[in-house]
Amino acid sequence: MKKILVVGASGFVGKNLAQQLLADGYTVRCLARNPSKVQDLATAGCEIVQGDILDIASIQNAVKYVDAVYISINTLSAQPANKTAKNFVDIELNGLQNIVTACQTHSISRVMFVTFIVAAPDASNELAKDRWKAEQLLLKSGLDVTVIRPGMIVGVGGQGYNSVVANAKRRLAFILGSGKQRFHCITVTDLAYYLVGVLNEPRAFGQCYDVGGDELLTIIEMIDIVAEVLGRNHPRKFHIPLLMLKAISSPIERLMKLPKGAMKAIVDGMRTELVGDSAPIRKILPRPLLSFRQASEKVLL
């Protein structure tokens, strides 16, 4: 059996990925800043290593004796104080470089990285451009890298989907912006299927794959579908202007202890449609995916 390191196992995607790897018979090691947040994974059989992507010594320790590394990190969330990182972009790029260096030191070539579906050098928002830079750092490292780009991830525990469910349960839904941007959606279990599926697939080396279902749904449509699944009426919609959120982004960052630039990037991302082309990955991993309604019925009922 192969031993796999999951960086970001305390997050929504990382935790589900670790569970799927265990179910498929792999030995799993998880890197976590706070091991208490992944005690359920320890109970399930994962080895837990304390560390942080910005601490090169802990990364070097975490990659010892593993065969592959998965990276699913969210540097827009609250991070430990770091004097060398100017903003969330620096945190991510510095952390990824530490992982690359550790992999090269220990002769580990296989790396999988989770970003999102619109990462591109000419994207309309800085967050998507920055995630593209992160992808390029890995793809140009000389390692056997595969990048997986999901759209809206469906599952209890995902921030975007949790917001949809919370709004569906209200009589008045609070929508950030117009709510008319379209999304390709994918369940967290289908995402884990793709992530594990590319692990031993040489055709995936050096490739970036968009992953998502066939539907294109807006946030408003998602809220109404979830309301129907829960047997509730469609809530009325109240729209919060994004310009207002952007104007107060700096105070919000300080209050929530977010890295510099994180809130502005989040707001800019709310204007972006998460639409991609999942045909390439379906050629090598052809499993039919659940629809948004099917997924919501599965996780909510």
N, C-alpha and C positions, 0 to 999 in steps of 0.2 A: 504493500500500500504506500501511496505517496503521502508525505506530510506537507500540509498547506498552511501558509500564514495568511490570516485575514487582518489587514490594517483597517481599523474603523469598525470593529465588531460590535461596539456599543451602539452604533447607529442602526437605523431601521433596515437599510439594505444589508449592511454587514452582518447583522444578527441573523437575518433570514438566510443569507448565503452560508454562514457557518453551519446552521442547522441542516441545510440541504447537503453540504459536503459531508457532514457526519452521517446522514441518512444513506449517502451513496458509498459509504465505507472508507472515506479518507480519514487520516489522522489530522486533526485541526489544532493549530495554535492561534491564539487571538492576542493582538496587541491592544491594550487599553490604558488610557491615562488613569482611569479610576476602575480597578478591578471589581469593585462592589457593584458596578453597573452591569456586569456580565456574569454574575453568579449563576444565573440560569444556564448559561453556556458551559460553565465549569461543571455544574451538576450533570449536564447532558454528556460530558466527556471531553470537552475542549481543554487544552492546556492554556492557561492565562499568563501572559507576560506583561508586566507593567512597563509603560514607556510612552514616548511621544515622538511624533515624526520630526520635531525640531531638536531632539536629543540624539545625536549621532551614535553615542555609546549604546543607548537602549535599542536603537534600530539594528546596530551591528549584532547585539545579543539576540534580538528577536528572529533574525533571518538564519541563524546558525542551524544547519542540518535540515532545512526545509527544501522542498523541491520546486515550489512555486509560490508566488505572492499575489494576493488580491488586494487592491487599494480602493476603498470606498470611504472617502473623507468629505467633511463639510467644514471648510474653513470660514464660512460665513457665520458660523455659530460662535459662541463665547470661547475664547482661547486663553491659555495661560499668558501672562505678561511676557513680552519678548522685546528687548530693546533694539535688536537688529532688524526686525521686520517692520517695514513702513506701513503695510496694510495687509489685507487678507490675501492678496495676490502673492506677496513676498512669502507669507506663511506657507502657502501651498507649494510654490516653486522651490523654496528652501527645503521643505519636508520631502518633496519628491526627489530632489537631488540627493538627499541623505539616503533614501531608499535605493536609488540607483547605485550609489557608491557602495552601500552594504552588499547589494546583490553581486556587483562586480568583484568585491573582495572575497566573497564566499562562493563564487562560481555558480550563481543562480541565474538562469537565463529567462525563465518563464514568468511574465508579469501580466496581470489583467487589471484594467483601470476603468472605473465607472465615472462618466461625466454626465452630459445630457445632450439631447437630440439636436440642438442647434449650434453646438460649438463650431466656430468657423473664424478664419482670419478677417473676413469682411462682414461679420455679424453686425446687426443693428444696435447691439448693446455691449457694454464693456465686459459684463460677466461672461457672455458667450465667447468673446475674443480671448479673455484671460483663460478660460477653460481650454481653448484651442492651444494656447501657449503651453499649458501644462501637458496636454497630450503630446505636443511636439517634443517637449523635453524628454519624455519617455520613449517616443518612437525613434528619436535620433540617438538614443543611448547605446545602441548596439545589442540591446536585449531583445528577446522574442516577446514583443508586447502586442496585446490585443486591447482595443478600447471599445467599451460597450456604452452606447448613448441612449438611455431610456427617455421617454416622454414623461407624462404624468404617471407616477407609480401608485397603483391602487392597492390599498391594504390598511388595516387598522394599525396606526403607529406612524404612518407617513404624514408629514406635516401638511402637504397639499390636500391629501384625501381626508385627513382629520378635519380640516377647515370646511371642506365640502359637506361632510356628514353633520358637523355642528350647525352649519347654516340650514341644512335640510330639515333639521329638527325644530327650527325657529319659525315663528309666524312671519318675522321680518328678517330676511337674509341681508347681511352686510357684504357688499361686493366691492373689492378693491379695483378701481378703474371701471372700464366698460363691461368687463366680464364676457366680452365677445371674442376674445382670442381663442383660437382652436388648438386642441391638443390631441396628439396620439397618446393613447393610454396603454399601460401594461400592468398586469398584476405583479406583485412582488414575487409570487411563486413562479410565474413565467419568466421574470427577469432572472431569478436564481437558476432556472433551467438553462437559459442561454449562457449565463456566466460559467456554470459547471460544464456545459456542453462544449465550450470552446477550449477548455483546459488542455486537452490532449489532441487538439485538431490543428495539424500543421498548416492547413489552408488559412487559418485565422491569424497566423503570425504576421505582425506588421500591418494589421487591418483595423479600421474603425467601422463599427456597425451601429446603425440606428436600429432600435428595437421598439416595437409597439404594435397594437392591433390595427384592424382595418378602419375603425371608426375615427372620425374627426369630430370632437365634441367641445363645446364651450363650457366654461365654468357654470354658467346659468343652466345649461342643459344637464350637466352632471348633478347639480343641486336638485333639479326637478326629478331626475331619474331616481336618485337616492330617496327623495321624499316618497315617490311612488312605491319603491321597494319596502319602505318602512310603513306604508299604509297611511301616509299623511298627505294633506293638501300641499300644492306648490306654494312656497312662501312668497310673500311680496318682496321686492328687491329694493334695497337702498344702496346707492353707489357712492363710494368715498373717492373723491378726486385724487389721482396719483400725485398731482402737483403739490397738494397739501402735505402728503406724506414725505415727498422729496424735500420740501422746505424745512421739515423738522427732523430730517434723517440724522443729523449730527447729535442732537440731544438724545434721540432714541438709542443711538450707538453707545453713548456714554451711560445711559440708564441701564441698558441691557448688557453692558460690557462686551459689545461686539467689536471686532477688529475695524480699524478705520476704513471707510469706504464700503463696508458690508451692506448697510441699509440702503444706500444709494443704488448699489448693484441689484439688490432685491427688488427695489421699486422699478428700476429700468427693465428687469426681467419680466415684470408683470405686464409689460406691453408686448412681449414677444410670443409669437405662436410656436408651440413645440410640435412642429410638423417635420417628419423625415421620411426616409425610404427604407423600409425593413425587408425589401425583396432579397438583397444579397445574403443576409444571414439565414433567411428561410430556405435558401438553396442547400445549406449544410445542416440546418436544424429545423426540420419542417413541421414540428408539432403545432396543431391548431391552438390558437390562443383564445382565452375567455374574453367575451365582450365586457364592456363596462357594467352593464346590467347584471350579467351572469356573475361577475366578480363581486359586485355589491351584494347580491343575494347570498353568495357563498360566505362572505365575511361578516355580514350584518344579521342574518337570520339564523 
